[in-house]
Amino acid sequence: MADGAQIEAVVFDMDGVLTDSEPLINEAAVQMFRERGVPAQPEDFLPFVGAGEDRYIGGVAEKYGVRLNLPEAKRRTYEIYLALAPEKLRAFPGAVELVRACRARGLKTALASSADLLKVRANLDRIGLPLEGWDAVVSAEDAARKKPAPDIFLAAARKLGLAPERCAAVEDAVHGVEAAKAAGMRCVAVAHSFPPSAPAAADVVRERIDQIRWTDLLGEEAS
């Protein structure tokens, strides 16, 4: 963050930050591969967390040396995921409250996710933070390059009408932290998906989203 820059918006990642959805998309992708005779393991997907579903699925396909019709594989993965979500998807404790507290404080809020809009909408509706309540929503369809490239966060800043240095990002994945910092944003990481030592490039790391303080988001000078 540039010296003296005032934070006016908070840009949230979705999977692994607001929603405990990483285990669900992992379960769905494993099932999709096994339907195709590929013995994918849950840990195979870890290097691709936060990079978008194309890379999440495509990277594992490359590991096993299989050719996939990626759009069809992704469609089937989402189909399984959406069947699991009503019973299993939850918001992390404190996540919804933090978004609402940011709005109450007068900060703009944006959602910046590498997931497709179909998944974004389903997740946000499920946790009671629908698309219509955000000042900006950016999904996989809005950026050619996915995290760790900064494009998704830069698109969020453009939609908010703010310079990136006036935005604080909340991330969980290493790729996401790298993307936020490359965009020029302050970044707070939550260790929901990785150990606290993993997102080392973040300005602040908290173990859980309900531990985030205003000084983490706004800077040490914040009251």
Helices and strands as residue ranges (DSSP letters): E 9-12, H 22-35, G 42-48, H 53-64, H 70-88, H 95-104, E 108-112, H 117-127, G 131-133, E 136-138, G 140-142, H 151-160, G 164-166, E 167-171, H 174-183, E 186-190, E 204-206, G 209-211, H 214-218
